[in-house]
C-alpha cells in the first residue's frame, strides 16, 4: 500500500497519512514499506486508519516507529481499527476517532501445522503476544490488566462513545469525510457491527472510468484514479462529484416529470379511445345506448373481453330485430317436401 500524503492547510505543518489496508509483510503495506515512506516526512504526522488489522510483527514495528519519532503523531480512526491496527492507533500522542468509527481488540491468533510440541510452542508464543498487547492497551487507557484481558477474550468492538469512555481514544471528531471502508468484505465481523459500519460510513462501491479498479476501492485507489495529489485537488474533485450528483438529480426529476406527463396523456388518450369506440359501436347498432357506461368500463379494463361482449350484444340485438335466419336449412325443407307428397 503506497501511503497517500496530503499537505495540511497553509500555515500548519504536518502530513496526513492514510493506512487503509490490511497490514502484511512482503507487500506494499508491510512495515518496511510504510516506515520507509514515513521517514521521508517532515513535521507533524496525522495517521488516518481504516483497517481490519494484519500481521502482528508488521503492526508492532509500525507502532514502535511511530512512538519513537520526535514528530507529533496523531492517529485518527476513520472507519475501523481492528486487531493489530488498533495497536497502531495506540501509538498516537493523541488518538482520535470519527463519530462513525470502531475499535476492535482481541487475542492474537494464528494457524499452522506440525507436531504437538509445535502447537504448544505456537500457543505459548501467542500468549506472549497477548501480554504485550494488553500492556499497550493498559498503558493507554489506564484500565487494569484484568479488564483488558476480559475485553480481548471477548473480542470486543467499541464504537466511538465506548472507545472514549474506556479511554482508548482521547477525542471524538467529525464523521469521516470520505465515508468509505477500506475492505469491502465485512463477512468476518459480527452482523450488528458490519451493519452499523455500513450505515454509519454510507459505504459505496466506486469504479472510476478507466481506473482498472473493480470495486471495494481503498481511499488511495480512488484518489489516485481521480488524479488527485493535493488537498486543493481533492476538494475540487469532491466539488465536481457533488455538482455532477446535483445535475443528475435535476435530470432525474425532469425525466420523472416528463414520464408522469406522458402517462397522464396516455391515460387521457385511452379514455378518449374508449369513448370513441363505444360511440361507434352504438352508432353501428352493435350495443345499446343504455349499456354505454358498462361498455366503456369493460373496454378500459380488458379490450379482449370487450370485443367478446360486443359480439354477444350484437348477436342478441340481431335476434331481437329478426335479422338472423332461425328456420331449418333449405336442404332440410326439400327432404321434408318429398316425404309429404
MARRO-348159 format. One record per atom (N, C-alpha, C): residue in three letters; z, x, y. Coordinates in pm, whole numbers, padded with zeros to 5 digits, always signed. Layout:
<recs>
ALAZXY;...
</recs>
This chain:
<recs>
UNK+00000+00084-00120;UNK+00000+00000+00000;UNK+00000+00087+00124;UNK-00101+00083+00200;UNK-00104+00155+00327;UNK-00015+00083+00427;UNK+00076+00156+00491;UNK+00165+00094+00588;UNK+00085+00060+00714;UNK+00098-00062+00757;UNK+00027-00105+00877;UNK+00120-00091+00996;UNK+00081-00014+01097;UNK+00167+00017+01211;UNK+00114-00052+01336;UNK+00201-00124+01403;UNK+00165-00190+01529;UNK+00255-00136+01639;UNK+00200-00072+01743;UNK+00283-00023+01853;UNK+00357-00138+01919;UNK+00479-00114+01960;UNK+00556-00219+02026;UNK+00508-00237+02169;UNK+00563-00342+02234;UNK+00520-00375+02369;UNK+00543-00258+02464;UNK+00464-00256+02571;UNK+00471-00147+02667;UNK+00614-00135+02723;UNK+00661-00012+02734;UNK+00796+00011+02786;UNK+00901+00022+02677;UNK+00861-00007+02550;UNK+00954+00004+02439;UNK+00900+00106+02339;UNK+00990+00183+02281;UNK+00950+00283+02185;UNK+00970+00228+02044;UNK+00885+00273+01954;UNK+00904+00233+01816;UNK+00777+00182+01752;UNK+00786+00159+01625;UNK+00673+00112+01546;UNK+00720+00006+01449;UNK+00634-00091+01422;UNK+00662-00191+01320;UNK+00590-00152+01192;UNK+00663-00149+01083;UNK+00609-00111+00953;UNK+00624-00229+00859;UNK+00515-00266+00792;UNK+00516-00381+00701;UNK+00522-00334+00556;UNK+00632-00365+00488;UNK+00642-00341+00344;UNK+00622-00475+00275;UNK+00497-00509+00254;UNK+00461-00640+00198;UNK+00395-00618+00061;UNK+00468-00560-00033;UNK+00409-00534-00164;UNK+00519-00501-00263;UNK+00483-00496-00391;UNK+00576-00451-00494;UNK+00586-00299-00487;UNK+00708-00245-00492;UNK+00731-00101-00483;UNK+00708-00039-00621;UNK+00612+00052-00632;UNK+00579+00109-00763;UNK+00526+00250-00749;UNK+00560+00336-00845;UNK+00511+00473-00844;UNK+00363+00481-00879;UNK+00301+00592-00841;UNK+00159+00616-00869;UNK+00069+00509-00808;UNK+00114+00450-00699;UNK+00034+00352-00626;UNK+00047+00380-00477;UNK-00024+00304-00396;UNK-00013+00318-00251;UNK+00122+00270-00200;UNK+00198+00198-00286;UNK+00330+00152-00244;UNK+00441+00235-00307;UNK+00409+00356-00350;UNK+00510+00446-00405;UNK+00595+00505-00293;UNK+00711+00560-00329;UNK+00797+00625-00230;UNK+00724+00742-00165;UNK+00650+00817-00242;UNK+00577+00932-00188;UNK+00479+00888-00079;UNK+00404+00782-00106;UNK+00305+00734-00010;UNK+00372+00677+00115;UNK+00473+00593+00095;UNK+00539+00526+00208;UNK+00615+00626+00295;UNK+00692+00714+00232;UNK+00768+00812+00309;UNK+00675+00909+00381;UNK+00564+00945+00315;UNK+00466+01033+00378;UNK+00413+00975+00508;UNK+00395+00845+00512;UNK+00347+00781+00634;UNK+00459+00760+00734;UNK+00580+00728+00683;UNK+00693+00711+00773;UNK+00725+00840+00850;UNK+00706+00952+00788;UNK+00737+01081+00851;UNK+00650+01108+00973;UNK+00535+01044+00981;UNK+00444+01066+01093;UNK+00485+00986+01217;UNK+00579+00894+01201;UNK+00615+00805+01311;UNK+00718+00869+01403;UNK+00703+00841+01530;UNK+00798+00889+01631;UNK+00863+00768+01696;UNK+00990+00781+01731;UNK+01059+00670+01795;UNK+01122+00577+01693;UNK+01178+00468+01744;UNK+01246+00372+01658;UNK+01148+00308+01560;UNK+01202+00265+01446;UNK+01119+00205+01342;UNK+01174+00067+01307;UNK+01085-00030+01300;UNK+01119-00164+01251;UNK+01047-00182+01117;UNK+01123-00200+01011;UNK+01065-00217+00878;UNK+01071-00365+00842;UNK+00955-00428+00834;UNK+00947-00569+00800;UNK+00919-00582+00651;UNK+01002-00660+00582;UNK+00998-00663+00435;UNK+00960-00802+00384;UNK+00871-00801+00286;UNK+00835-00923+00214;UNK+00791-00879+00075;UNK+00887-00863-00017;UNK+00856-00803-00146;UNK+00950-00854-00254;UNK+00896-00867-00375;UNK+00978-00908-00489;UNK+01056-00791-00549;UNK+01036-00669-00498;UNK+01109-00554-00548;UNK+01016-00457-00618;UNK+01063-00395-00727;UNK+00981-00298-00797;UNK+01067-00196-00871;UNK+01021-00073-00873;UNK+01087+00033-00950;UNK+01209+00088-00873;UNK+01319+00102-00944;UNK+01445+00136-00879;UNK+01442+00275-00816;UNK+01387+00377-00884;UNK+01386+00512-00827;UNK+01299+00518-00701;UNK+01187+00448-00703;UNK+01099+00446-00586;UNK+01171+00381-00468;UNK+01235+00267-00495;UNK+01308+00197-00388;UNK+01425+00276-00336;UNK+01498+00342-00426;UNK+01613+00423-00384;UNK+01570+00540-00296;UNK+01455+00598-00326;UNK+01406+00709-00245;UNK+01373+00662-00104;UNK+01311+00546-00092;UNK+01278+00491+00040;UNK+01407+00460+00115;UNK+01506+00399+00045;UNK+01636+00368+00105;UNK+01701+00495+00159;UNK+01704+00598+00078;UNK+01769+00723+00116;UNK+01700+00786+00237;UNK+01567+00783+00239;UNK+01495+00842+00352;UNK+01526+00768+00481;UNK+01523+00636+00477;UNK+01547+00558+00598;UNK+01689+00580+00649;UNK+01783+00601+00559;UNK+01922+00625+00602;UNK+01942+00766+00656;UNK+01854+00858+00619;UNK+01874+00998+00656;UNK+01815+01037+00790;UNK+01721+00958+00842;UNK+01649+00999+00963;UNK+01731+00966+01088;UNK+01701+01039+01195;UNK+01773+01019+01321;UNK+01722+00898+01398;UNK+01600+00857+01371;UNK+01545+00741+01443;UNK+01624+00614+01408;UNK+01633+00524+01504;UNK+01697+00396+01476;UNK+01606+00315+01384;UNK+01663+00260+01279;UNK+01587+00179+01183;UNK+01642+00037+01184;UNK+01554-00057+01209;UNK+01589-00198+01198;UNK+01506-00259+01085;UNK+01571-00317+00987;UNK+01497-00384+00879;UNK+01499-00534+00904;UNK+01387-00598+00877;UNK+01372-00741+00901;UNK+01316-00805+00774;UNK+01388-00900+00718;UNK+01338-00974+00601;UNK+01252-01089+00653;UNK+01121-01073+00642;UNK+01030-01177+00691;UNK+01018-01294+00595;UNK+01014-01265+00466;UNK+00996-01372+00368;UNK+01097-01359+00256;UNK+01076-01258+00170;UNK+01165-01236+00056;UNK+01192-01087+00040;UNK+01319-01052+00029;UNK+01358-00915-00007;UNK+01438-00927-00135;UNK+01373-00904-00248;UNK+01436-00925-00377;UNK+01455-00793-00450;UNK+01558-00789-00533;UNK+01580-00675-00621;UNK+01588-00545-00539;UNK+01508-00443-00573;UNK+01517-00315-00504;UNK+01473-00326-00358;UNK+01392-00428-00325;UNK+01353-00448-00185;UNK+01474-00488-00101;UNK+01572-00556-00162;UNK+01694-00589-00088;UNK+01777-00464-00061;UNK+01769-00366-00150;UNK+01837-00238-00126;UNK+01773-00167-00007;UNK+01640-00167-00001;UNK+01570-00106+00113;UNK+01613-00174+00243;UNK+01630-00307+00237;UNK+01674-00381+00356;UNK+01810-00331+00405;UNK+01897-00291+00312;UNK+02031-00245+00350;UNK+02028-00112+00424;UNK+01913-00043+00426;UNK+01904+00089+00490;UNK+01900+00080+00642;UNK+01881-00038+00696;UNK+01868-00052+00841;UNK+01998-00029+00914;UNK+01988+00034+01031;UNK+02105+00040+01119;UNK+02142-00102+01162;UNK+02039-00185+01175;UNK+02056-00329+01194;UNK+01969-00399+01090;UNK+02025-00502+01030;UNK+01949-00578+00929;UNK+01932-00721+00982;UNK+01808-00760+00999;UNK+01777-00895+01046;UNK+01709-00974+00935;UNK+01713-01104+00946;UNK+01643-01191+00852;UNK+01582-01308+00929;UNK+01461-01344+00894;UNK+01397-01459+00957;UNK+01466-01588+00913;UNK+01453-01692+00995;UNK+01515-01820+00961;UNK+01470-01869+00824;UNK+01347-01834+00788;UNK+01292-01878+00660;UNK+01298-01769+00553;UNK+01378-01665+00577;UNK+01384-01554+00484;UNK+01484-01574+00371;UNK+01467-01494+00264;UNK+01555-01499+00148;UNK+01587-01357+00102;UNK+01710-01339+00059;UNK+01753-01216-00010;UNK+01786-01252-00155;UNK+01750-01162-00246;UNK+01789-01182-00387;UNK+01847-01053-00440;UNK+01966-01062-00501;UNK+02026-00945-00564;UNK+02055-00977-00710;UNK+02035-00880-00796;UNK+02063-00897-00939;UNK+02086-00761-01002;UNK+02123-00763-01129;UNK+02141-00638-01202;UNK+02007-00577-01236;UNK+01997-00446-01238;UNK+01870-00383-01275;UNK+01837-00413-01421;UNK+01711-00420-01453;UNK+01669-00446-01590;UNK+01548-00360-01623;UNK+01520-00349-01753;UNK+01406-00270-01797;UNK+01358-00323-01931;UNK+01253-00266-01981;UNK+01207-00297-02116;UNK+01154-00167-02178;UNK+01155-00160-02310;UNK+01111-00038-02375;UNK+01127-00048-02525;UNK+01121+00066-02591;UNK+01132+00068-02736;UNK+01200+00195-02782;UNK+01228+00204-02910;UNK+01292+00321-02965;UNK+01402+00286-03061;UNK+01478+00385-03099;UNK+01590+00364-03191;UNK+01708+00302-03117;UNK+01809+00265-03196;UNK+01927+00202-03137;UNK+01992+00295-03035;UNK+01993+00427-03065;UNK+02053+00521-02969;UNK+01974+00523-02838;UNK+01841+00500-02847;UNK+01760+00494-02724;UNK+01796+00371-02643;UNK+01818+00258-02712;UNK+01856+00135-02643;UNK+01992+00149-02577;UNK+02087+00215-02648;UNK+02218+00235-02588;UNK+02211+00326-02466;UNK+02127+00427-02476;UNK+02108+00518-02363;UNK+02050+00444-02244;UNK+01952+00358-02270;UNK+01891+00280-02162;UNK+01992+00185-02100;UNK+02075+00121-02183;UNK+02177+00029-02133;UNK+02278+00103-02045;UNK+02319+00221-02089;UNK+02414+00300-02009;UNK+02355+00340-01875;UNK+02225+00371-01878;UNK+02157+00410-01754;UNK+02149+00291-01658;UNK+02120+00173-01713;UNK+02115+00052-01629;UNK+02251+00024-01567;UNK+02356+00045-01645;UNK+02492+00025-01592;UNK+02520+00119-01474;UNK+02472+00243-01484;UNK+02490+00338-01374;UNK+02415+00293-01250;UNK+02291+00245-01271;UNK+02212+00194-01158;UNK+02285+00078-01091;UNK+02340-00011-01174;UNK+02409-00128-01120;UNK+02528-00088-01034;UNK+02602+00016-01078;UNK+02717+00065-01000;UNK+02670+00113-00863;UNK+02561+00189-00859;UNK+02508+00241-00732;UNK+02468+00126-00640;UNK+02401+00028-00696;UNK+02356-00086-00615;UNK+02475-00164-00561;UNK+02577-00186-00645;UNK+02697-00258-00599;UNK+02761-00186-00481;UNK+02769-00054-00491;UNK+02832+00024-00384;UNK+02754+00012-00253;UNK+02621+00010-00262;UNK+02538-00005-00141;UNK+02562-00141-00077;UNK+02561-00246-00160;UNK+02584-00381-00107;UNK+02726-00393-00049;UNK+02823-00337-00120;UNK+02962-00346-00075;UNK+02982-00273+00057;UNK+02920-00156+00071;UNK+02932-00080+00196;UNK+02875-00157+00314;UNK+02763-00226+00290;UNK+02701-00302+00399;UNK+02781-00426+00434;UNK+02828-00499+00333;UNK+02888-00632+00356;UNK+03038-00630+00377;UNK+03104-00527+00319;UNK+03250-00527+00323;UNK+03310-00612+00212;UNK+03226-00673+00128;UNK+03277-00751+00016;UNK+03330-00656-00091;UNK+03427-00705-00171;UNK+03478-00617-00276;UNK+03381-00611-00392;UNK+03394-00507-00472;UNK+03302-00482-00583;UNK+03300-00598-00682;UNK+03413-00661-00704;UNK+03420-00772-00800;UNK+03330-00888-00756;UNK+03332-00921-00627;UNK+03247-01030-00578;UNK+03100-00993-00583;UNK+03070-00868-00547;UNK+02932-00820-00555;UNK+02883-00827-00700;UNK+02970-00789-00793;UNK+02933-00792-00935;UNK+02900-00934-00979;UNK+02981-01030-00936;UNK+02955-01170-00971;UNK+02820-01216-00916;UNK+02790-01179-00793;UNK+02663-01219-00732;UNK+02545-01158-00806;UNK+02558-01032-00844;UNK+02449-00965-00915;UNK+02434-01020-01057;UNK+02544-01046-01124;UNK+02539-01103-01260;UNK+02469-01239-01260;UNK+02489-01315-01152;UNK+02432-01450-01144;UNK+02288-01450-01094;UNK+02236-01332-01057;UNK+02104-01322-00992;UNK+02098-01422-00875;UNK+02156-01383-00765;UNK+02181-01473-00653;UNK+02074-01466-00546;UNK+02021-01584-00512;UNK+01928-01597-00399;UNK+02006-01650-00279;UNK+01989-01587-00165;UNK+02060-01629-00044;UNK+01959-01656+00067;UNK+01971-01772+00129;UNK+01886-01798+00245;UNK+01944-01726+00365;UNK+01885-01745+00482;UNK+01926-01669+00599;UNK+02073-01693+00634;UNK+02113-01821+00631;UNK+02251-01854+00668;UNK+02350-01792+00570;UNK+02320-01802+00441;UNK+02410-01746+00339;UNK+02415-01593+00349;UNK+02300-01533+00376;UNK+02295-01387+00390;UNK+02382-01340+00506;UNK+02380-01416+00617;UNK+02460-01381+00734;UNK+02608-01403+00707;UNK+02641-01514+00640;UNK+02780-01545+00611;UNK+02844-01436+00524;UNK+02767-01383+00430;UNK+02819-01279+00341;UNK+02798-01138+00398;UNK+02741-01132+00519;UNK+02724-01007+00594;UNK+02625-00910+00531;UNK+02532-00962+00452;UNK+02423-00878+00405;UNK+02327-00848+00521;UNK+02325-00936+00620;UNK+02243-00915+00740;UNK+02331-00927+00862;UNK+02281-00874+00973;UNK+02357-00876+01098;UNK+02312-00987+01192;UNK+02190-01036+01171;UNK+02137-01132+01268;UNK+02024-01214+01206;UNK+02018-01342+01243;UNK+01905-01427+01206;UNK+01810-01433+01324;UNK+01684-01404+01299;UNK+01584-01406+01406;UNK+01488-01521+01384;UNK+01392-01536+01476;UNK+01297-01646+01467;UNK+01220-01644+01337;UNK+01157-01757+01308;UNK+01078-01767+01186;UNK+00967-01662+01186;UNK+00933-01616+01067;UNK+00828-01516+01052;UNK+00700-01563+01120;UNK+00651-01481+01213;UNK+00535-01520+01294;UNK+00412-01548+01209;UNK+00395-01468+01102;UNK+00272-01479+01025;UNK+00283-01579+00911;UNK+00403-01628+00879;UNK+00423-01732+00779;UNK+00347-01704+00650;UNK+00372-01589+00590;UNK+00298-01553+00468;UNK+00391-01484+00370;UNK+00373-01512+00241;UNK+00449-01448+00135;UNK+00362-01339+00075;UNK+00422-01223+00047;UNK+00342-01110+00001;UNK+00274-01137-00131;UNK+00343-01203-00224;UNK+00289-01226-00356;UNK+00259-01374-00374;UNK+00139-01405-00419;UNK+00102-01544-00445;UNK+00183-01601-00561;UNK+00207-01521-00665;UNK+00272-01567-00786;UNK+00423-01575-00764;UNK+00474-01697-00753;UNK+00618-01718-00738;UNK+00679-01773-00866;UNK+00606-01760-00976;UNK+00650-01822-01101;UNK+00779-01761-01155;UNK+00808-01638-01117;UNK+00931-01573-01166;UNK+01056-01624-01095;UNK+01038-01694-00983;UNK+01152-01739-00906;UNK+01198-01877-00954;UNK+01327-01909-00937;UNK+01371-02046-00964;UNK+01290-02143-00880;UNK+01259-02259-00936;UNK+01168-02352-00870;UNK+01219-02395-00732;UNK+01351-02417-00721;UNK+01403-02462-00591;UNK+01383-02354-00485;UNK+01394-02227-00527;UNK+01376-02118-00432;UNK+01229-02102-00396;UNK+01142-02108-00498;UNK+00999-02097-00473;UNK+00951-02208-00381;UNK+01001-02330-00405;UNK+00962-02444-00322;UNK+01010-02426-00179;UNK+01131-02375-00164;UNK+01185-02353-00030;UNK+01105-02247+00045;UNK+01065-02141-00027;UNK+00988-02035+00037;UNK+00851-02088+00079;UNK+00786-02164-00011;UNK+00654-02219+00023;UNK+00662-02309+00146;UNK+00765-02394+00149;UNK+00778-02485+00263;UNK+00814-02411+00390;UNK+00910-02319+00379;UNK+00960-02251+00499;UNK+00855-02161+00560;UNK+00776-02094+00477;UNK+00678-01999+00530;UNK+00541-02060+00549;UNK+00526-02186+00509;UNK+00396-02253+00524;UNK+00286-02165+00466;UNK+00308-02116+00344;UNK+00219-02018+00283;UNK+00079-02074+00265;UNK-00022-01992+00299;UNK-00161-02032+00284;UNK-00238-01922+00212;UNK-00348-01960+00150;UNK-00440-01864+00090;UNK-00555-01843+00187;UNK-00576-01722+00230;UNK-00680-01691+00327;UNK-00780-01595+00266;UNK-00908-01624+00278;UNK-01011-01535+00227;UNK-01111-01508+00339;UNK-01088-01405+00422;UNK-01180-01377+00531;UNK-01319-01348+00478;UNK-01418-01395+00550;UNK-01557-01377+00508;UNK-01593-01230+00499;UNK-01647-01193+00381;UNK-01692-01056+00363;UNK-01582-00956+00340;UNK-01458-01003+00324;UNK-01347-00909+00311;UNK-01332-00857+00169;UNK-01387-00932+00075;UNK-01370-00895-00064;UNK-01234-00933-00117;UNK-01151-00999-00036;UNK-01019-01042-00078;UNK-01030-01180-00139;UNK-00971-01200-00255;UNK-00992-01325-00327;UNK-00874-01419-00322;UNK-00775-01392-00241;UNK-00662-01483-00231;UNK-00532-01409-00251;UNK-00419-01473-00211;UNK-00290-01408-00223;UNK-00283-01284-00137;UNK-00344-01287-00020;UNK-00355-01168+00065;UNK-00220-01122+00116;UNK-00202-00991+00124;UNK-00088-00938+00195;UNK-00122-00938+00343;UNK-00018-00921+00427;UNK-00044-00918+00571;UNK-00138-00805+00606;UNK-00119-00691+00542;UNK-00205-00576+00571;UNK-00351-00610+00543;UNK-00378-00672+00426;UNK-00516-00705+00390;UNK-00578-00801+00491;UNK-00499-00900+00533;UNK-00550-00997+00628;UNK-00585-00931+00761;UNK-00493-00850+00812;UNK-00517-00787+00941;UNK-00633-00689+00935;UNK-00639-00610+00827;UNK-00748-00515+00813;UNK-00882-00588+00800;UNK-00882-00701+00727;UNK-01004-00780+00712;UNK-01052-00833+00846;UNK-00956-00862+00935;UNK-00992-00911+01069;UNK-01025-00797+01165;UNK-01010-00672+01120;UNK-01039-00558+01206;UNK-00934-00535+01311;UNK-00809-00579+01285;UNK-00702-00569+01384;UNK-00629-00436+01367;UNK-00615-00362+01476;UNK-00544-00233+01469;UNK-00436-00220+01576;UNK-00430-00312+01671;UNK-00327-00307+01775;UNK-00263-00443+01790;UNK-00147-00445+01860;UNK-00078-00571+01883;UNK-00165-00665+01966;UNK-00236-00609+02066;UNK-00322-00692+02151;UNK-00432-00758+02070;UNK-00491-00679+01978;UNK-00597-00736+01895;UNK-00541-00842+01801;UNK-00419-00818+01753;UNK-00356-00917+01665;UNK-00337-01049+01738;UNK-00286-01042+01862;UNK-00264-01164+01939;UNK-00396-01232+01972;UNK-00499-01151+02001;UNK-00631-01209+02030;UNK-00688-01279+01907;UNK-00669-01216+01789;UNK-00718-01277+01664;UNK-00646-01407+01636;UNK-00513-01406+01656;UNK-00436-01528+01635;UNK-00480-01637+01732;UNK-00504-01598+01860;UNK-00551-01694+01959;UNK-00684-01756+01920;UNK-00774-01673+01869;UNK-00905-01723+01827;UNK-00891-01819+01710;UNK-00804-01784+01613;UNK-00783-01872+01499;UNK-00727-02007+01544;UNK-00635-02003+01641;UNK-00579-02128+01693;UNK-00686-02210+01763;UNK-00771-02141+01844;UNK-00879-02211+01915;UNK-00977-02272+01816;UNK-01011-02195+01712;UNK-01103-02247+01610;UNK-01042-02369+01540;UNK-00911-02361+01514;UNK-00845-02473+01449;UNK-00850-02598+01538;UNK-00823-02578+01669;UNK-00828-02691+01761;UNK-00969-02750+01768;UNK-01070-02659+01769;UNK-01209-02705+01775;UNK-01243-02784+01649;UNK-01202-02734+01534;UNK-01229-02804+01408;UNK-01157-02938+01404;UNK-01034-02940+01458;UNK-00959-03066+01463;UNK-01031-03168+01549;UNK-01084-03121+01664;UNK-01159-03210+01753;UNK-01285-03262+01685;UNK-01358-03170+01618;UNK-01480-03211+01548;UNK-01447-03311+01437;UNK-01338-03287+01365;UNK-01299-03378+01259;UNK-01271-03517+01315;UNK-01197-03521+01428;UNK-01165-03650+01489;UNK-01292-03722+01533;UNK-01387-03646+01591;UNK-01514-03706+01634;UNK-01589-03764+01516;UNK-01597-03688+01408;UNK-01668-03735+01288;UNK-01599-03857+01228;UNK-01466-03855+01226;UNK-01393-03970+01172;UNK-01420-04095+01256;UNK-01428-04079+01390;UNK-01459-04193+01476;UNK-01600-04245+01450;UNK-01694-04151+01429;UNK-01832-04193+01401;UNK-01842-04266+01268;UNK-01768-04215+01168;UNK-01769-04282+01037;UNK-01710-04422+01049;UNK-01600-04434+01125;UNK-01539-04566+01145;UNK-01638-04661+01213;UNK-01707-04610+01316;UNK-01805-04694+01387;UNK-01919-04735+01294;UNK-01968-04641+01212;UNK-02076-04674+01118;UNK-02031-04774+01013;UNK-01908-04759+00966;UNK-01857-04854+00868;UNK-01845-04993+00928;UNK-01801-04997+01054;UNK-01791-05126+01123;UNK-01929-05189+01139;UNK-02026-05107+01178;UNK-02163-05157+01195;UNK-02222-05203+01062;UNK-02194-05124+00955;UNK-02244-05161+00823;UNK-02184-05293+00779;UNK-02054-05310+00805;UNK-01989-05435+00770;UNK-02051-05553+00843;UNK-02082-05531+00972;UNK-02145-05638+01051;UNK-02284-05672+00997;UNK-02360-05567+00961;UNK-02493-05590+00904;UNK-02484-05667+00773;UNK-02384-05632+00691;UNK-02368-05702+00564;UNK-02333-05849+00588;UNK-02248-05874+00688;UNK-02214-06013+00721;UNK-02336-06089+00769;UNK-02413-06025+00860;UNK-02534-06090+00911;UNK-02634-06116+00799;UNK-02646-06018+00708;UNK-02739-06033+00597;UNK-02698-06149+00507;UNK-02566-06160+00484;UNK-02517-06269+00401;UNK-02549-06404+00463;UNK-02526-06414+00594;UNK-02555-06540+00664;UNK-02704-06573+00656;UNK-02790-06470+00680;UNK-02935-06493+00679;UNK-02985-06535+00542;UNK-02937-06470+00435;UNK-02981-06505+00300;UNK-02938-06645+00263;UNK-02817-06681+00300;UNK-02769-06816+00270;UNK-02849-06920+00348;UNK-02875-06891+00476;UNK-02956-06985+00556;UNK-03095-07002+00497;UNK-03155-06894+00453;UNK-03288-06902+00392;UNK-03283-06985+00264;UNK-03176-06966+00183;UNK-03163-07042+00059;UNK-03145-07191+00087;UNK-03071-07224+00193;UNK-03053-07365+00231;UNK-03185-07423+00278;UNK-03258-07346+00360;UNK-03388-07393+00412;UNK-03488-07416+00299;UNK-03477-07332+00193;UNK-03569-07346+00080;UNK-03524-07453-00018;UNK-03408-07514+00011;UNK-03359-07619-00077;UNK-03299-07567-00205;UNK-03259-07439-00204;UNK-03203-07381-00326;UNK-03053-07408-00338;UNK-02985-07424-00225;UNK-02844-07462-00227;UNK-02821-07567-00120;UNK-02715-07642-00133;UNK-02684-07748-00037;UNK-02613-07693+00086;UNK-02635-07752+00203;UNK-02568-07705+00326;UNK-02416-07705+00312;UNK-02363-07802+00237;UNK-02217-07810+00224;UNK-02158-07690+00150;UNK-02243-07619+00075;UNK-02197-07504-00002;UNK-02217-07371+00072;UNK-02250-07378+00201;UNK-02280-07257+00278;UNK-02165-07157+00277;UNK-02044-07204+00306;UNK-01929-07112+00313;UNK-01904-07047+00178;UNK-01912-07127+00070;UNK-01891-07073-00064;UNK-01996-06968-00095;UNK-02123-06996-00058;UNK-02233-06904-00085;UNK-02216-06773-00009;UNK-02176-06780+00118;UNK-02157-06658+00197;UNK-02045-06571+00139;UNK-01935-06635+00098;UNK-01823-06560+00039;UNK-01863-06492-00091;UNK-01936-06567-00175;UNK-01979-06512-00303;UNK-02079-06399-00283;UNK-02167-06410-00186;UNK-02267-06307-00160;UNK-02201-06178-00115;UNK-02101-06189-00031;UNK-02030-06069+00016;UNK-01954-06003-00098;UNK-01894-06083-00186;UNK-01812-06028-00293;UNK-01893-05970-00407;UNK-02001-06039-00445;UNK-02080-05994-00561;UNK-02221-06050-00552;UNK-02316-05976-00496;UNK-02454-06024-00479;UNK-02517-06071-00611;UNK-02487-06002-00722;UNK-02549-06042-00850;UNK-02499-06179-00894;UNK-02369-06203-00881;UNK-02316-06335-00916;UNK-02372-06442-00823;UNK-02394-06403-00697;UNK-02452-06498-00603;UNK-02591-06543-00649;UNK-02672-06446-00694;UNK-02807-06478-00740;UNK-02802-06572-00860;UNK-02712-06545-00954;UNK-02699-06633-01071;UNK-02653-06772-01032;UNK-02557-06774-00941;UNK-02506-06904-00893;UNK-02615-06980-00819;UNK-02694-06911-00737;UNK-02802-06975-00663;UNK-02905-07035-00759;UNK-02935-06962-00867;UNK-03031-07013-00966;UNK-02979-07140-01031;UNK-02850-07140-01064;UNK-02789-07260-01123;UNK-02795-07378-01027;UNK-02768-07350-00900;UNK-02772-07458-00799;UNK-02912-07512-00782;UNK-03010-07420-00786;UNK-03149-07461-00770;UNK-03192-07552-00885;UNK-03153-07515-01007;UNK-03189-07598-01123;UNK-03121-07734-01115;UNK-02995-07732-01073;UNK-02922-07858-01062;UNK-02986-07950-00960;UNK-03028-07895-00845;UNK-03092-07976-00741;UNK-03227-08026-00789;UNK-03295-07946-00872;UNK-03422-07989-00926;UNK-03406-08109-01017;UNK-03298-08107-01095;UNK-03271-08222-01184;UNK-03244-08347-01101;UNK-03165-08327-00993;UNK-03131-08441-00907;UNK-03257-08502-00846;UNK-03351-08413-00803;UNK-03474-08464-00740;UNK-03576-08512-00842;UNK-03555-08484-00971;UNK-03651-08523-01074;UNK-03769-08429-01082;UNK-03754-08306-01031;UNK-03865-08212-01034;UNK-03889-08157-01173;UNK-03786-08158-01259;UNK-03802-08098-01391;UNK-03856-08199-01490;UNK-03949-08164-01583;UNK-04007-08249-01685;UNK-03916-08247-01807;UNK-03842-08356-01826;UNK-03746-08363-01935;UNK-03802-08436-02057;UNK-03932-08484-02051;UNK-03992-08558-02163;UNK-04032-08462-02274;UNK-04050-08512-02399;UNK-04094-08424-02508;UNK-04227-08360-02474;UNK-04260-08246-02534;UNK-04385-08179-02500;UNK-04503-08259-02553;UNK-04623-08237-02500;UNK-04742-08316-02535;UNK-04770-08313-02685;UNK-04751-08200-02747;UNK-04778-08190-02890;UNK-04692-08289-02969;UNK-04565-08299-02929;UNK-04476-08394-02995;UNK-04525-08537-02976;UNK-04578-08568-02857;UNK-04628-08703-02828;UNK-04748-08735-02916;UNK-04838-08636-02933;UNK-04961-08659-03014;UNK-04924-08689-03157;UNK-04830-08614-03211;UNK-04790-08634-03350;UNK-04725-08772-03367;UNK-04648-08816-03265;UNK-04583-08947-03271;UNK-04689-09058-03271;UNK-04797-09045-03189;UNK-04903-09146-03181;UNK-04975-09161-03316;UNK-05000-09050-03383;UNK-05072-09053-03510;UNK-04991-09129-03613;UNK-04865-09109-03614;UNK-04781-09170-03715;UNK-04768-09323-03694;UNK-04792-09376-03574;UNK-04772-09519-03547;UNK-04899-09596-03548;UNK-05015-09536-03571;UNK-05141-09607-03570;UNK-05159-09685-03699;
</recs>
